[in-house]
């Protein structure tokens, strides 16, 4: 059960990014238009997937309004929880 939760935490948002990009690429292009490269959304999808999803959700034109920053902070917290949760779950496997 723990492995299932870990897999969903790591692959879930990345699969969402992939499907959302395939079905609405114009929104992604507009959201990241200020960066002029595909590396920023790619790095976001690899390292901060929840934050990337939140950014695309609140900044369809590339500009984040005041209320949108709350969603981005929630995305960062989800990313931190998903990374720290796997470390906490595997703490018993370390050789002492």
C-alpha positions in Angstrom: 0.0 0.0 0.0 2.8 2.4 0.8 4.4 1.8 -2.6 1.1 2.6 -4.3 0.9 5.9 -2.5 4.5 6.7 -3.4 4.0 5.9 -7.1 0.8 8.0 -7.2 2.6 10.9 -5.5 5.5 10.9 -8.0 3.7 9.9 -11.2 0.3 11.4 -10.6 1.1 15.1 -11.2 3.5 14.3 -14.0 0.8 12.3 -15.8 -1.5 15.2 -15.3 1.1 17.6 -16.8 1.5 15.3 -19.8 -2.3 14.9 -20.5 -3.0 18.6 -19.9 -0.1 19.6 -22.2 -1.4 17.2 -24.9 -5.0 18.5 -24.7 -4.3 22.2 -24.2 -0.8 23.1 -25.5 -1.7 26.8 -26.1 -2.4 27.4 -22.4 1.1 25.9 -21.6 2.7 28.0 -24.3 1.0 31.2 -23.0 1.8 30.4 -19.4 5.5 30.0 -20.0 5.8 32.6 -22.8 8.1 34.8 -20.8 10.8 32.2 -20.5 11.4 31.7 -24.3 12.6 28.1 -23.7 11.1 24.7 -23.0 13.6 24.0 -20.2 11.7 25.8 -17.5 8.4 23.8 -17.9 10.5 20.6 -18.3 12.4 21.3 -15.1 9.2 22.1 -13.4 7.6 18.9 -14.5 10.6 16.9 -13.3 11.3 18.5 -10.0 8.2 20.5 -8.9 5.2 19.0 -10.7 2.5 20.2 -8.3 3.9 23.8 -8.5 4.0 23.6 -12.3 0.4 22.5 -12.4 -0.6 25.3 -10.0 1.3 27.9 -12.1 -0.4 26.8 -15.3 -3.7 26.9 -13.6 -3.4 30.4 -12.2 -1.3 32.0 -14.9 -2.9 31.2 -18.3 -1.4 34.4 -19.7 1.9 34.2 -17.9 0.9 36.7 -15.3 0.0 35.6 -11.7 -2.5 37.6 -9.8 -2.4 38.1 -6.0 -4.8 35.2 -5.3 -2.9 32.9 -7.6 0.2 33.0 -5.4 -1.7 31.1 -2.7 -2.2 28.2 -5.1 1.4 28.2 -6.1 2.4 28.1 -2.4 0.0 25.1 -2.0 1.8 23.4 -5.0 5.2 24.0 -3.4 3.9 22.5 -0.1 2.5 19.4 -2.0 5.9 19.0 -3.7 7.7 19.2 -0.4 5.3 16.7 1.3 5.7 14.2 -1.6 9.5 14.3 -1.4 9.7 14.2 2.4 7.0 11.6 2.7 9.1 9.0 0.8 12.1 9.7 3.0 10.0 9.3 6.2 8.4 6.1 4.9 11.8 4.5 4.2 13.5 5.6 7.4 13.5 2.0 8.7 15.4 0.7 5.8 18.6 2.6 6.6 21.4 0.5 8.1 22.5 1.9 11.4 
